[in-house]
Amino acid sequence: MAYRMTFRGDKELMRKLNRMSKMKEAKAIVKDNTTQLQGKMMNNAIFTKGYSVGATKRSIAISFENGGLTGLVEPKTKYSPYLEFGTRYMSAQPFVGISFHQQVKTFYKDMHNLVK
């Protein structure tokens, strides 16, 4: 289960960031927003239906790729997609998508302010 945000024109963005010597700041923005996304996911991972013991909340992991320009946040329990999307026996209790869509607005704003 993954939500992915990509930029159109990312090669041009990277060239501009390198020209502006702002790659370090861009990595800091990615790190901050990824950490905030993890916090939002953990806050939203409160499941009221079923037998919640907190394993999914504790499993939400953070990692970085692409030299710090890609941040990943994902729940590691094998049943987390069932919580997010539901099943025919259980209604959805979304926590990944909601958090992602909240954080993406902040990320876009931060990146836009960086390249102004």
N, C-alpha and C positions, 0 to 999 in steps of 0.2 A: 504494500500500500504506500503510494508516494504521490505527493503533490510536487510539482516542479514549476519553478518560475524561471523563465529564460528571457533574455533581452534580445530583441531584434536589433541587429547592428552591433553585436557585442564586440566584433573585431575593431570597429571604429571607436567604440568606447574604450577598449584597452589601449589603442594607440593614443587616444586623447589623454587618458590617465597617465600613461608613461611620459608623454610630452609635458604634462603639467606636474610631473613628479609627485603624483598623488596616489600612487599604488599602495603605499603604506596606509594612508587614510581609508582607501577603499577596503583593504583587508580588515581594518578596524571596524568599519561599518558592517561588513559581512559577519564578523565575530560577534559584535553587539546584537545585531538583529537575530542571529541564529540562537544566541543565548536567551534573548527575550522570547523567541518562539518556543524554545524548550520550556521556559517558565509558564507561558500561556497554555501549552499543551498539558503540563502537569496540573495546572489550576483547573482546566476543563475536564481532566480525567477523573471525574467523580461519578461513579456509576451507581445509580439508585435502584436499578432493576437487576435481579439475578444475585449471584453470590460474589460480590466484589470483596477481594482481600487486599487490593492495592498493588498487585503484582504488575499490572500494566502501567500504572503510574510510575512505579519504581524502575520499570524497564525502559523508559523514554531516554534514549541515548543521543548524544551529540557527537558529531565528528566533522572534520574539515578535509577537503580535497583541493586539488588544483592550486597548490601553494597558498592556501588560505582564502582563495576567491570563491570557493563553493562550500557552503555550510549545509550539513545534513542533520535533521532531527527526525528520529523515528522510534516508535514503540517496538520493542523486540519480542513481545509475547506473540506466539503463533496465532492466537485467537483475537488479536486486536482488530483485524478487519471486520470480524463479526460484531464487535462493539460499535465500530464506526458506521457500518452500513446496515447492520441488523441481519436477521435471518427470517425464515418464514415463521419461526417460533418466538422471535424476540425482536422488538422494535429497535431501531438504530439509536445509539447514544453518541452522536458525533463529538469528537474532541480534537481530531487532527485537522480536518478541513476548516472548521470554525477558527481555530487558532491561526492557521496559515493565512486565511483571507483577512484576518485582522492585522497580522504583522506585515503582510506584503505592502500595504499602504504606507506604513512607516518606512520600510526599506526603499521604496521608490522615491519617497520624499527625501530621505537622507542621501541617496545617490544623486538625485537631481541637484540638491544643494551643493554637493561636492564638485560637480562639473559646471556649475554656473560660471 
